[in-house]
């Protein structure tokens, strides 16, 4: 098992720019979720993908969008970056079936200046 | 709105004692409740999952209880060790399985 891999590990962007974060899910996992975690807070649910379709979304504006590819890897895109978007972005995957917990990556630390 | 509450203050205990962490929730009917451990700068690590129709689950030194009437879960670590020091997160998954929300976590410090 290779686990969940996220890239890049760190990123600095300017307000108003766009960013794409990438996630390679664990082998055999077809469900991917993305979370935003501010310092000292719990992960906030952004959205979930199952078999290339978004099937769940949290309270994030449309400028947060995503994709899941046939190999179940995933991208998180954020347009028109704001200073408050600075956070740790976590990708998590799990196999089909709800008796499983999520396997998380180590995250991408995004800083918006 | 849906809310998950965990002890906001850090929990300090002596090595060998049992640590008990609390997770309370409102305006939610989870089908599953999960506990994760998170170390600084790392992603959460899955520990245990308990279904809504289960009262208790155990795994090695870990025990989770789930009371859907009280809307509360308790997470116990017995014979705690300094290596257990971390932040512990409670997470609830909805009935449809398309949304899992997390609490803010409780920081646990185990002193030798």
Interface residues (C-beta under 8 A of the other chain):
Chain A: X4 X33 X35 X40 X41 X42 X43 X44 X45 X48 X50 X55 X56 X57 X58 X90 X92 X98 X99 X100 X101 X102 X103 X104 X105 X106 X107
Chain B: X4 X6 X31 X32 X34 X36 X41 X42 X43 X44 X45 X46 X47 X48 X49 X89 X93 X96 X97 X98 X99 X100 X101 X102 X103 X104 X105
